[in-house]
Amino acid sequence: MKLAISGTYSSGKTVTSYGLSYLVNIPRSRARTMRELLPETVPGKTLEQCTAAELIALIVCRHGERAVQESHLGDTFVSDGTSLQEWIYGSVRVIVGINPNDSVHLLEMETVERTSEMVFFEAVMEQLGHLFKRHVKKTYDAFVHLPNELALSADGHRPVNDRFRNMADEQIKRTAVELGIPLHVVGGTIPERLNRIVEIFGLTPVMSTDEAIARAHEEYQAIDMTTEFDRASVLVR
């Protein structure tokens, strides 16, 4: 079974997918985040400073890494997110802007100005959507979707807001239904999530839930969370 843990920013995908991997002893796939990719893809910039073309490069790079990694895992794995997120994080920016925090003043139904850059960006995202949807439909057997129950992390690395996150969340769920992929919305604490996923899919734990979560947190803490500029300075030394 190829299982995707889906959700938006700060929904707990990484810890949940790590924990599930340990709990039932199946491999996992994780794409590097855009902020991890920035120093080598768009050196010297933060996500807030990226142009539409640079954001597209990051989206394609992240999708490529994810697809290659998953291609080596066979027919059983759990994925931390999917390429739907890469596409949706881009397509929602057609409405809220390349840097979503620049449009927080807009009303619910308002969109950013349709400049030539945004028209180009929208056309590219539409075409990438066809490709990414096809990949996702061929790849995953089921989605476990984590709702936006947790506060948006204030780590300074996420140029998004609750409007962006809620729009992306709804689009992920709609697209999974559109593609005919079974989608299970699983909320609650991390232990509650893991126990519910095991129950839904009839999986067999190989360790306690607490031990699996402890290992997941330990590995999560090892992910590089330094700023784009700090990582870039290390690369040039």
N, C-alpha and C positions, 0 to 999 in steps of 0.2 A: 504494500500500500504506500502510495506517495501522498503524504499529508502536508498541506500548507497551513501554517499558522498566520492568519491575516489580521490586519488592523492598521491603524494609522500611528502617527507619532505618539509616543508615551503610552501606548496601550499595553505594553509588557510582552511584546512578541518574542524578544530575544531571550529573556529569562524563562518564559514559558516553553519555548522550543528547546532550549538547552536542558531544562528540567525534564521534559518529556523524553528527550534522547537518552539521558541517563536513566530515567525511571524504567523504561522498557527496552533499553539496549538496542536502539536503532540509530543509524548514522543520521547526521543532520547537514543541512546546507545553509550557509549564511553569506549574503553579499555584503561587501564592505559598504559602509554608509557613504553618502556624498561627501561629508566632511573628511572622511578617511581618504577619499579619492582626490580631493582638491589639490594637495601639494604637487602631485604628479600630473594631474589632468589640466588644472587651471592654476598654476603656481602664482603665489602672491596675492590671491584674492580670497575673500570670504564668500559664502553663498549669497549674502545680501548684495554683493558687488558683481555677481555674474550676469552676463548678458544672456539673451535668449539662446544664442548659438552655443555659448559655453554650457548653459544648463542642459541643452540637448546632448552635448558631448558627454556630460556626466551621466545622464539617463541611459544612454546607449552603452557606456562603459560598465555601468552597474548591471544592466541586463546581461551583457556579454559574460561578465564574471559569474553571474548566477547560473546562466545556462550551461556554461562549460563545467562548473563544479557539479551541477546536478547530473550531467551526462555520465559522470563517473561513479554514481552512487547506486546504479541498478534500479530495481523495482520497489525498494523499500527505503524510505527516508522521510525525515520531517524537515520542512523548510521554514526558515525564519523569514517570513514574508514571501512575496511573489513578484514577478515582473509587472503585475497589475499595479502595484504601488508605484513603481518607477513611472509608468505611463500616467496614472491618475494624479500623482504629485505634479506632473507637468501640465496635464489638461486642465486641472483646476486653476492653475496660474493664468490661463486664458481669461478667466473671470476676475481673479483677484490681483493679478499682476505678477511679474517675475519675482519681486520681493513682496510677499503678501502683507507684511507689516506696514507697507507704504499705503495700503488702501483700507486700513481699519476704520476710517471715517465714513466709508461708503455705507449706504443703507442696504438692507438684505437683498434686494433685487437689482441693485446697481452693479455695473461692471466697470473695469478700468477703461481708459481711452483706447480705442482701436487704432493704434499707430501702425505704421507699416511693419515694424518689428513684431507687434503682436499678431498681425494678420499672417505673417510668415510663420510665426511660432505655432499658431493654431493649426495651420495646414500641415505642418510637420507632425504635430502631436496626433492629428487625425490618422495619418498614415502609420505612425508608430503603433497606434492603438490596434490597427488591424493585425500587425505582426505579433505584438505582444499577446493579444487575446488568443491567437492561434497557438502560440507557444504554450500558454497557460492551459488551454483546453486539452492539448496533447499530453501535458506533463502530469497534472495532479488528479488524484482520484477523489479527493474531498478537501473542503476548507473547514478549518476551525477559526471562527472570526471572533476576535476579542473586542468588545464594545469600548467606547470612550468613557471608562469609569474612573480613570486616574487623572489627576491634574497634569496639565502640560508641563513637562520638565523645564525648569528655569535655568538650564545649564549654559545659556548663551550661544548655543550651537544650532538652534532651530529657528530659522526665519519664518515661522508660521504662527498662527493664532487659532483660537477655538473655532472661528467661522471656517477657516481653511480645513481644519481637522474634521469638523462635522460634515462638510461637503465631500471630502475625500472618503470618509467612512461610509456614507450613503452610496457613493458611486462604486466602491468596492463590492458592497453587498448586491447592488443592482447588476453589476457585471457578472458576478458569479452565477446569479440566477439566469441571466441572459445566456451564459455559456453552458448551462445545464449541469454545473458542478454542484454536488450536494454541499450545502453550507449549514454548519451548526454554530449558532451563536453561544459562546460559553463565557460567562462572566464570573465574578467572585474573586476571592483571594487566589494566590498562586496554588496553594494546596487544593483548593476547591476546583480550580480549573483542571489541574492535572488528574485528579481523581475522576472528574466528569469525562474527560477525554478518554481515559482508560475504559470507563464504563461504556461510552458510546461505541467504541470500536472493538471492544472485547480484547484489549491488549493485556499482556501478562507482565506485571512489575517484576524487576529483578533486584530491587532494593526498596527501602522505605521512601515515602514521599519526602520526608524531611531531609534525608541524605541526598536525594536527587536535587532538591532545591539548594542545599548548601553547596553542592558541586557547581550548580548553575551560576550561583552568585559569585563564587570564586573565579570562574572563568570569565564572567561578565566584567568583573573588576579589572581583568587583564586587557580589555579592549582599550585601544588608544583614544582617550577622551581629551587630549590636549588640543589647543587651538590650532587652526590652520597655519598660522604664522610660526608657531612654535615647532610644528612638524616640518615645515618648509625649511626652517633654519637648520634643523638636524640633517636634512637631506643634502644641503650644500656644504656641509663641513667636510 
